[in-house]
């Protein structure tokens, strides 16, 4: 693998992972068009590092929230275990967020069952193009027809978390944007825009960690060529740095109510991909 390919794919991963335009869809299109099969054989480690890069950017942006979630949850269990106090013990807002993230992660079990079928879709450009059209439709609808909600971690429900989790599970197919789908469904459930983004990105952490563990196992089985590691590391750094700024960008864009503009992009790329799937055989 060349340095240019590592730079390019790291850039694509960093931008498309958080913008609502489907990172898996874009990477699959590039792989199919230019035969960039970096997820096969020894290059599986590169795929792992790309995802670790964007995971790093999420943790960097929300490090304070993550720390508070964990400490508040530990305090809750510590107080519940304290038999000397008669005071009622309630979950703090950030600890509630952690519970909702865990609940929202449960639907990914469906993905494990359907994993082989889903993997085949990454080579179906026509399907990817159609999925991008659906992503565009979700973004357009959430921008034009869904009224602004006011739910936060204080008022969110278990059902909200589960439904958003189901949206995340559906978005593992290439072309359906994970962030776009979960944010759109979150808005439809009445979450306010800033919390919808934060919950969507935090919800991705267990999913990325789980997928990374599976990919590491597959990479070890396929055989890791450490001579490529310096090039892989470039992709990791680029995806992490670009991902960090992409998160900041989408947060500012949502604050201005400009989320729906990505719908037109998804429709354009989706139509182009369908045409290419017919022309390029």
N, C-alpha and C positions, 0 to 999 in steps of 0.2 A: 504494500500500500504506500502511495506517495504522500509526501507532506501536504501537497495541494488538496488531495482527496480528503485527508484528515481535517484540514482547515475548513474545507467547504462543508463537509457533513457535520462538523461541530457547529458551524455557523447556522446551518439549517435546523439542527436539533435545538439549539438555544433559542432561536426565534420562534419556531413553530410549536414548541412544547407548551408555551404559555399563551401565545396569541391563539384565538379561537379558530384555527385553520387546519388543525390535524397534523401533528408531527409525523405520525406513523403513515398517514396518507402521502405526504410529500416525500418522505424517505423511500417509501415503496415505489412511487412513481419514478423517482430518480434511479432506483435500483433496476427497475424493469426497462427503462429507456436506455440507460448507459451501462447496464450489466455490472453495477456496483454491488456485488454480492458480499458485502462485508459481514453479514450475519451468518455466513456459512464457514465451517471448518475452523481454521486457526484464528480467523478474524472475529470470532464471537466475543473475544475479550474486548475488542474495540466497541462493540455494541453495549457491553456492560459499562464501560467507562463513559460513553456518551450519556447514558441514563444516570450514572452517578454524578456527572457534571451538573445536569439540571436539578437533581436532588440536592446537591450542594447549594445551588442558588436559592432554592426554596428555604432551606434551613438558615441560610445567611440573612434572608429578608425577614423571616418570621422567628428568628432565634429567641427573642424575648417572649413571644407568645407561647412558643413550645416549652420554654423553661417554666413559665408560669403554669401552664396546663399540667405538667408533670408534678411540680411542687404542690399545687392545689389538690391534685388527686391523692398524692401521698399523705397530705395533711388530713384529708377526708377519712381515709382508712385508719390513720393514726388516732384520730378523734373517736371513730367508731369503736376502735379496740380499747379505748380508755373507759374502763368501767367505773371510774371514780367521778365522772361528770354526768349530770342529769340534763344538761343543756341539749336541745335538739340539734342534730348534725345535718347540715344541708350542703349540697354541692355548690361550690362557687361557680360563677359563669364560665371561667376557663376550664374548670374540671368538667363541666357539662359539655363543653366543646369536645373534649377528649372522648367522652362517652359516645357522642354523636359520630365522631370519626370512626370509632371502633364498630358501631352499628352500621355505618355507611360502607364499611369495608366488607361486611359479610356477603353481599351479593357476588363478590368476586369468586366465590366458590363455584358459581355457574361457569365462569371462564375456564377454570381448571378442567371441568368436565368436557367442555366444548373446545378445548385447546387445539386439537388436531384440525378440526373444521375451520377454526378461525385462522390458523396459519396458512391454509390454502388461499384465503382471500387476499393475502398480501401479494399474490401474483396475478390477481384478476383486476386489470386496470379499469375495465368497464364498471365493475362493482365499486371500485374506489371512487371513480368519477361520480357515480350515482350517490354514494354516501356523502360526498362533498356537497352535492346539491341539497341533500337533507340537512346537513350542517348549516348551509346558507339559509334554508327555510326556518330553522330553529332560531338563528340569530336575528333574522328579520322579524319574526313573530315576537320574540322577547323584547325587541327594541320598539316595535310599533304598537303592539296590542296588549302587553302585560303592564298593568298599573304598578307603580312603585310600592313596594312593601316596606314594613318596618320591623320585621322579625330579626332578632339577633340571637346570640347564644342563650340569652335570658328567657326568650319566649319560643324558641325553636322546639319542635317536638320530635319524638322518636320516629314517627311516621315520615316527617320531613326528611330526616337523615336517611331512612331506609329507601325512600323514593329517589333521592339524589344519588344514593349508592347504586341503585338499579340503573340509573342513567350512566353512571361511571362504568358499570359492567358492560352495558351495551356499547359504550364508546371505545372498547378495546378493538373493535373492527376498524381497519384502516379507512380513513376518509371521514369518520365521525370524530369530531374534535372532542377530546376529553374535557378540556376546560370550557369550551363553548357549550357542550351538552349539559354539564353539571351546573354551570352558572345560569344557563337559561332555565333549567328545571328548578333551580334554587329560587330564581326570581318569580317563577310561576307559583311556587309554594309560599311566597310572601316575604322572602328574605330581602333585607335592604341590600343595595348594590355592593357596598364595601364589604359587608359580611359575606355575601354570596361569593365574592372573589376569594376572600380569605379562607372560607370553609372549603371551597373547591380545591385550592392549592394545598391546604393542609391535608385534605382527604387523599390527595395523590401520594403522600409520603408512604403509608403502609403498602399501597399498590406497587410503587416503584421499588421499595425494599424487597417485597416478595418476588417481583419479576427479576430483580437483580440476583437474588439467591438462586433462582432457577437457571438463569443465564450463566452464572458462575459455574454451576454444576455441569451444564452442557459444554461450557468452554473447556473445563478440565477434562471431560470425557473426549472432546474433539482433539485436545492437545494444544497447549499454549506455546506459541513461538515468541519467546521473550525478546528476540532481536528486533521485533516490531514495536516494542513497548514505548520507546521515545516518541515515535510517530503517533501512537495511540494517545499518549499523554497530551500531545498538542490538541487533539480533538476534545479531550476531557476539559482542558483549560478553557478552550474557546466556548464550548457549550455551557460551562459554568458562568463565565464572565458575561457572555451574551444573554444567557438566561436571566441573570440578575437584573440587567437593564430592561429586558423584555417584561419582567414582572412589574417593575416600576412604571413602565409605559402603559401596560394594560390597566393598572390601577388608576392612573391619571385619566386615561381615556374613558373609563367607566364613570369617573366622577363628572365628566363633561357630557355623559349620555351619548357617546359616539360608538357604542358597541356594535350597532347594527351595520355600520359601514363594511365590516368584514363579510357580511352576507354576500355583497356583490363580488368580492374577491373569490369567495368559495364557489359561487355560481360560475364565474368565469373559468376558474381552474377546473371545476368539475366538468363543464361542457367540453373544454379543450382535452381533458383526459379521456372522455368518452370517444371523442373524435379520433384521438391518437390510438386508442385501443382497437379501433376499426381499421385504421390506415396502417399502423405498424403491427405486423404479424410476425 
